[in-house]
């Protein structure tokens, strides 16, 4: 590990608003809106595919695409780990089992590991699932770091962090939706522990809102607007605490989200859709099952029998349905499946990748509350709630604002960038080099980049994927049925 000559900062503070869309900040989150005026706002920042939390978390944490880190979806099938169902990456017990049976679950070096190698520390206050708390610093205990999980001692590899918080602040909060109580507790842990006298080099708080309320209280509703304001107030409190602290002038503050959400307008029975084509799909292995699937507004189709003809039949059956927006197939299969796009275009090149990924059809028309972005879904929250996982522009566009010495205040840039660039930027700000991450530091090279389109068609089905490229990297802009 080589240290650069002149670090820009001594500390980095990262605040994550799970599920926040950048187009919904103005008029709803006044402090975050004002923070943008003192930061560089990467207005066209993008998530990864699928645009779900645990894939996004691991991409942020490793500075790498899913094809490198191996977390392929919120749930994905691996028979070496579980034969009864998909691995649930939100469940720490499933992650422990996968770690043991795969000989390592995350297959890319993380920000936490790189910091530890440089003798630096990271602390995380996590209010998402226990699995996401695990993935934000997957070797946290070995690194000598800590992660607090709002779900308790069993949901983190460093239970001492939970005990410290409850000893100081009292019992863990309830889980009512909207999660006002969780937000308040997270702020207190952040201010009194993470930003306390023993402040680590990198402090992160992962807020659960507005994601939870988008899912279950609808994207544009009054309760959701109220919890967005509460999350905004938490951010204001954390920034104020940083500014009161001893490292105020030498602290970088990053405000970010992991994905957006769009509104579910209809439910799709994916097994029935495939059954019409003579294929039997199920969420768990059973006699007579041809395909294992995961639901959402995107998901995997994994063959029980690795027969390319079966993959072609499944892809063809999907393309014939109006409910399907995109079909990606493993690169070694794409030549035999007209109309499909290769998984490498969405940076899925891992040995664990399934034969097929489907994306449900979406559009950018306004929902019943006037919020743009609609989709159908094969599983998840109820119709009317929010969802993510696909390639719709409003799912992919993320919040990314960086306030740091040497970065231009009030700049709004459309330069291509994404989740994979945050960890390299953090390391660069701290004066640490990295050689394993696929992202780049955002302290320089904010050119507009170039746009590229990839399309495929077969019969009445046509799909288009738009990517933007800069510095040898291609970011997923948006995609859908043409």
DAKARA-V664435 format. One record per residue. RES is the residue in three letters. SS is DSSP state (2 for helix, 1 for strand, 0 for the rest). NEAR is the number of other C-alpha atoms within 10 Angstrom. D_CENTER is the distance of its C-alpha to the mean C-alpha in Angstrom with 1 decimal. Layout:
[[RES	SS	NEAR	D_CENTER] [RES	SS	NEAR	D_CENTER]]
//
This chain:
[[UNK	0	12	27.9] [UNK	0	9	29.4] [UNK	1	14	29.2] [UNK	0	13	29.4] [UNK	0	8	32.4] [UNK	0	11	31.2] [UNK	0	14	27.9] [UNK	0	17	27.0] [UNK	0	21	26.0] [UNK	0	17	26.6] [UNK	1	21	23.5] [UNK	1	23	19.9] [UNK	1	26	18.4] [UNK	1	19	14.7] [UNK	1	21	13.9] [UNK	1	21	10.5] [UNK	1	25	11.0] [UNK	0	23	8.4] [UNK	0	31	8.5] [UNK	0	26	11.2] [UNK	0	23	12.7] [UNK	2	22	14.8] [UNK	2	15	17.7] [UNK	2	15	18.1] [UNK	0	17	18.7] [UNK	0	12	22.3] [UNK	0	10	24.8] [UNK	0	16	22.4] [UNK	0	20	21.2] [UNK	2	14	24.2] [UNK	2	19	23.4] [UNK	2	19	20.1] [UNK	2	15	22.1] [UNK	2	12	24.8] [UNK	2	21	22.4] [UNK	2	20	21.5] [UNK	0	16	25.2] [UNK	0	17	25.2] [UNK	0	24	22.1] [UNK	1	23	21.0] [UNK	1	26	18.7] [UNK	1	25	16.6] [UNK	0	20	16.9] [UNK	0	20	15.5] [UNK	0	28	12.3] [UNK	1	29	9.8] [UNK	0	32	6.3] [UNK	0	31	6.8] [UNK	0	23	8.6] [UNK	0	28	8.2] [UNK	0	28	5.8] [UNK	0	27	5.0] [UNK	2	26	3.8] [UNK	2	27	5.6] [UNK	2	28	5.1] [UNK	2	31	2.1] [UNK	2	27	4.6] [UNK	2	28	7.3] [UNK	2	34	7.1] [UNK	2	26	7.3] [UNK	2	27	9.9] [UNK	2	35	11.8] [UNK	0	28	11.8] [UNK	0	28	11.8] [UNK	0	28	10.9] [UNK	2	28	10.5] [UNK	2	21	14.3] [UNK	2	22	14.9] [UNK	2	23	12.9] [UNK	0	23	13.5] [UNK	0	26	10.7] [UNK	0	28	11.1] [UNK	0	25	9.8] [UNK	0	25	9.6] [UNK	1	22	13.3] [UNK	1	24	15.3] [UNK	0	27	19.0] [UNK	0	18	20.8] [UNK	0	12	24.4] [UNK	0	10	25.0] [UNK	0	19	22.9] [UNK	0	15	23.7] [UNK	0	13	26.3] [UNK	0	13	26.1] [UNK	0	19	22.5] [UNK	0	21	19.0] [UNK	1	22	17.2] [UNK	1	17	15.2] [UNK	0	26	12.4] [UNK	0	21	12.5] [UNK	0	18	16.1] [UNK	2	21	17.3] [UNK	2	16	20.4] [UNK	2	17	18.8] [UNK	2	23	17.0] [UNK	2	17	20.5] [UNK	2	17	22.2] [UNK	2	20	19.9] [UNK	2	14	20.4] [UNK	2	12	24.1] [UNK	2	13	24.6] [UNK	2	12	22.5] [UNK	0	10	23.8] [UNK	0	14	20.4] [UNK	0	18	17.0] [UNK	0	21	14.8] [UNK	0	16	16.8] [UNK	0	23	15.9] [UNK	0	21	17.1] [UNK	0	27	14.9] [UNK	2	25	15.4] [UNK	2	26	17.2] [UNK	2	24	19.5] [UNK	2	22	20.3] [UNK	2	23	21.2] [UNK	2	18	23.2] [UNK	2	12	25.1] [UNK	0	14	26.1] [UNK	0	12	27.3] [UNK	0	18	24.6] [UNK	0	21	22.7] [UNK	1	25	19.3] [UNK	1	26	19.0] [UNK	1	26	16.1] [UNK	1	26	16.6] [UNK	1	26	13.9] [UNK	0	23	14.2] [UNK	0	21	11.5] [UNK	0	20	12.5] [UNK	2	25	14.6] [UNK	2	24	12.6] [UNK	2	27	9.5] [UNK	2	28	12.3] [UNK	2	28	13.7] [UNK	2	29	10.9] [UNK	0	25	10.5] [UNK	0	26	14.0] [UNK	0	26	15.1] [UNK	0	19	18.7] [UNK	2	24	19.1] [UNK	2	14	22.6] [UNK	2	13	23.9] [UNK	2	19	22.6] [UNK	0	16	24.7] [UNK	0	22	21.8] [UNK	1	25	20.8] [UNK	1	28	17.9] [UNK	1	31	19.0] [UNK	1	30	17.5] [UNK	0	24	18.7] [UNK	0	19	19.4] [UNK	0	16	22.1] [UNK	2	16	23.5] [UNK	2	13	22.7] [UNK	2	23	18.9] [UNK	0	27	18.9] [UNK	0	24	20.7] [UNK	0	20	22.4] [UNK	2	17	24.2] [UNK	2	14	26.5] [UNK	2	23	23.9] [UNK	2	25	23.9] [UNK	2	17	27.7] [UNK	2	14	28.0] [UNK	2	22	26.2] [UNK	2	15	28.1] [UNK	2	10	31.3] [UNK	2	13	30.8] [UNK	2	13	29.2] [UNK	0	11	30.3] [UNK	0	13	28.6] [UNK	0	18	24.9] [UNK	0	17	24.1] [UNK	0	13	24.2] [UNK	0	12	21.4] [UNK	0	9	22.9] [UNK	0	16	20.9] [UNK	0	23	20.5] [UNK	0	21	19.5] [UNK	2	19	22.0] [UNK	2	15	23.3] [UNK	2	21	20.1] [UNK	2	23	19.4] [UNK	2	16	22.9] [UNK	2	22	22.8] [UNK	2	24	19.7] [UNK	2	22	21.5] [UNK	2	19	24.6] [UNK	2	24	22.9] [UNK	2	28	21.4] [UNK	2	18	24.7] [UNK	2	15	27.1] [UNK	2	20	25.5] [UNK	2	25	22.7] [UNK	0	23	24.8] [UNK	0	15	28.0] [UNK	0	10	30.7] [UNK	0	8	28.8] [UNK	0	18	25.7] [UNK	0	22	23.5] [UNK	0	19	22.8] [UNK	1	25	19.1] [UNK	1	22	18.3] [UNK	1	23	14.9] [UNK	1	24	14.5] [UNK	1	25	11.5] [UNK	1	26	12.9] [UNK	0	24	12.4] [UNK	0	28	13.7] [UNK	0	28	13.9] [UNK	2	30	11.4] [UNK	2	22	14.1] [UNK	2	25	16.8] [UNK	2	29	15.4] [UNK	2	25	15.2] [UNK	2	18	18.7] [UNK	2	21	20.6] [UNK	0	25	19.8] [UNK	0	27	18.1] [UNK	0	19	21.4] [UNK	0	12	23.4] [UNK	2	11	25.4] [UNK	2	16	23.7] [UNK	2	24	20.3] [UNK	2	19	22.0] [UNK	2	17	23.5] [UNK	2	23	20.4] [UNK	2	25	18.8] [UNK	2	20	22.0] [UNK	2	21	21.8] [UNK	2	24	18.4] [UNK	2	22	20.0] [UNK	2	19	23.0] [UNK	2	22	21.0] [UNK	2	24	19.7] [UNK	2	17	23.3] [UNK	2	17	24.6] [UNK	2	21	22.4] [UNK	2	19	23.4] [UNK	2	13	26.9] [UNK	2	17	26.9] [UNK	2	21	25.7] [UNK	2	14	28.5] [UNK	2	10	31.0] [UNK	0	14	30.2] [UNK	0	13	32.0] [UNK	0	16	29.3] [UNK	2	16	28.8] [UNK	2	14	30.0] [UNK	2	16	28.0] [UNK	1	24	24.6] [UNK	1	25	21.6] [UNK	1	23	19.3] [UNK	1	22	15.8] [UNK	1	20	14.2] [UNK	1	26	10.7] [UNK	0	29	7.9] [UNK	0	33	4.2] [UNK	0	33	5.7] [UNK	0	31	9.3] [UNK	0	32	11.5] [UNK	1	33	14.9] [UNK	1	30	17.9] [UNK	1	25	19.1] [UNK	1	18	22.7] [UNK	1	14	23.7] [UNK	1	18	23.1] [UNK	0	17	23.8] [UNK	0	12	25.4] [UNK	2	20	24.0] [UNK	2	18	26.6] [UNK	2	14	29.3] [UNK	2	18	28.3] [UNK	2	20	28.5] [UNK	2	13	31.6] [UNK	0	10	33.4] [UNK	0	14	33.2] [UNK	0	13	34.6] [UNK	0	19	31.4] [UNK	0	18	30.4] [UNK	1	26	26.7] [UNK	1	19	25.6] [UNK	0	18	22.7] [UNK	0	16	24.9] [UNK	0	19	27.8] [UNK	0	15	31.2] [UNK	0	5	34.5] [UNK	0	11	34.4] [UNK	0	16	30.7] [UNK	0	22	29.8] [UNK	1	26	26.0] [UNK	1	23	23.2] [UNK	1	26	20.4] [UNK	0	26	17.2] [UNK	0	20	16.9] [UNK	0	24	14.7] [UNK	0	28	14.7] [UNK	1	28	13.9] [UNK	1	25	14.9] [UNK	1	26	16.9] [UNK	1	26	20.7] [UNK	1	22	22.2] [UNK	1	20	25.9] [UNK	0	15	28.2] [UNK	0	11	30.8] [UNK	0	12	29.5] [UNK	0	10	31.8] [UNK	2	16	30.8] [UNK	2	12	33.0] [UNK	2	16	31.0] [UNK	2	25	27.8] [UNK	2	20	29.7] [UNK	2	16	31.0] [UNK	2	24	27.6] [UNK	2	25	26.2] [UNK	2	21	29.4] [UNK	2	18	29.2] [UNK	2	23	25.8] [UNK	2	25	27.0] [UNK	0	15	30.0] [UNK	0	14	28.1] [UNK	0	12	27.3] [UNK	0	22	24.3] [UNK	1	24	22.4] [UNK	1	29	20.8] [UNK	1	30	19.8] [UNK	1	27	20.7] [UNK	1	25	19.5] [UNK	1	26	21.6] [UNK	0	21	21.9] [UNK	2	17	23.7] [UNK	2	11	26.9] [UNK	2	20	27.3] [UNK	2	20	26.7] [UNK	2	13	30.3] [UNK	2	12	31.5] [UNK	0	20	29.3] [UNK	0	15	30.2] [UNK	0	22	27.7] [UNK	0	30	24.6] [UNK	1	27	22.2] [UNK	1	23	21.4] [UNK	2	24	18.1] [UNK	2	14	18.5] [UNK	2	17	17.9] [UNK	2	21	14.2] [UNK	0	18	14.2] [UNK	0	27	14.7] [UNK	0	21	17.9] [UNK	0	19	17.5] [UNK	0	9	20.6] [UNK	0	14	18.7] [UNK	0	24	17.6] [UNK	0	24	19.3] [UNK	0	24	22.1] [UNK	1	26	20.4] [UNK	1	25	17.3] [UNK	1	25	18.1] [UNK	1	29	16.5] [UNK	1	26	18.3] [UNK	0	23	20.3] [UNK	1	27	19.2] [UNK	1	17	20.8] [UNK	1	14	20.8] [UNK	1	12	23.7] [UNK	1	13	23.8] [UNK	0	18	23.4] [UNK	0	12	26.2] [UNK	0	12	25.3] [UNK	0	10	25.1] [UNK	0	16	21.3] [UNK	1	17	20.5] [UNK	1	21	18.4] [UNK	1	25	19.4] [UNK	1	28	18.6] [UNK	1	25	20.2] [UNK	1	30	18.5] [UNK	0	20	19.6] [UNK	0	18	18.4] [UNK	0	16	16.5] [UNK	0	19	17.7] [UNK	0	18	21.1] [UNK	0	19	22.2] [UNK	0	21	22.0] [UNK	0	21	18.7] [UNK	1	28	15.3] [UNK	1	32	12.8] [UNK	0	28	9.9] [UNK	0	29	9.0] [UNK	0	32	11.6] [UNK	0	30	12.6] [UNK	0	27	14.4] [UNK	2	24	14.5] [UNK	2	24	13.6] [UNK	2	28	10.3] [UNK	2	30	9.5] [UNK	1	29	11.2] [UNK	0	30	9.5] [UNK	0	30	11.6] [UNK	1	25	12.8] [UNK	1	25	16.3] [UNK	1	26	18.1] [UNK	1	23	21.5] [UNK	0	22	23.3] [UNK	0	16	26.9] [UNK	0	11	27.5] [UNK	0	17	24.7] [UNK	0	16	26.2] [UNK	0	17	26.3] [UNK	0	16	25.7] [UNK	0	16	24.6] [UNK	1	16	22.3] [UNK	1	15	21.4] [UNK	0	15	20.1] [UNK	0	20	19.8] [UNK	0	28	17.1] [UNK	0	30	14.2] [UNK	1	29	10.4] [UNK	0	30	7.8] [UNK	2	28	10.2] [UNK	2	22	13.0] [UNK	2	26	12.3] [UNK	2	27	13.6] [UNK	2	29	16.6] [UNK	2	21	17.4] [UNK	2	26	17.5] [UNK	2	21	19.8] [UNK	2	22	21.9] [UNK	2	26	22.4] [UNK	0	24	23.7] [UNK	0	17	25.9] [UNK	1	21	24.3] [UNK	0	18	24.1] [UNK	0	18	21.6] [UNK	0	9	22.4] [UNK	0	14	19.8] [UNK	0	21	16.6] [UNK	0	19	16.0] [UNK	0	24	14.9] [UNK	0	23	17.7] [UNK	0	17	18.8] [UNK	0	23	18.7] [UNK	0	18	22.0] [UNK	0	10	23.9] [UNK	0	13	24.0] [UNK	0	15	22.7] [UNK	0	12	24.5] [UNK	0	13	23.6] [UNK	0	17	23.0] [UNK	1	12	24.0] [UNK	1	14	22.8] [UNK	1	12	23.2] [UNK	1	12	23.3] [UNK	1	13	23.3] [UNK	1	16	25.0] [UNK	1	18	26.6] [UNK	1	16	29.0] [UNK	1	14	31.2] [UNK	0	10	33.7] [UNK	0	10	32.4] [UNK	1	21	28.7] [UNK	1	18	27.1] [UNK	1	20	23.5] [UNK	1	18	22.2] [UNK	1	21	19.2] [UNK	1	18	19.1] [UNK	1	20	17.8] [UNK	1	19	18.8] [UNK	1	18	20.1] [UNK	1	18	21.2] [UNK	0	12	22.4] [UNK	0	9	22.1] [UNK	1	14	18.4] [UNK	1	21	17.2] [UNK	1	23	14.1] [UNK	1	26	13.2] [UNK	1	26	14.8] [UNK	1	20	15.3] [UNK	1	24	17.1] [UNK	1	23	19.3] [UNK	1	23	22.8] [UNK	0	13	25.5]]
//
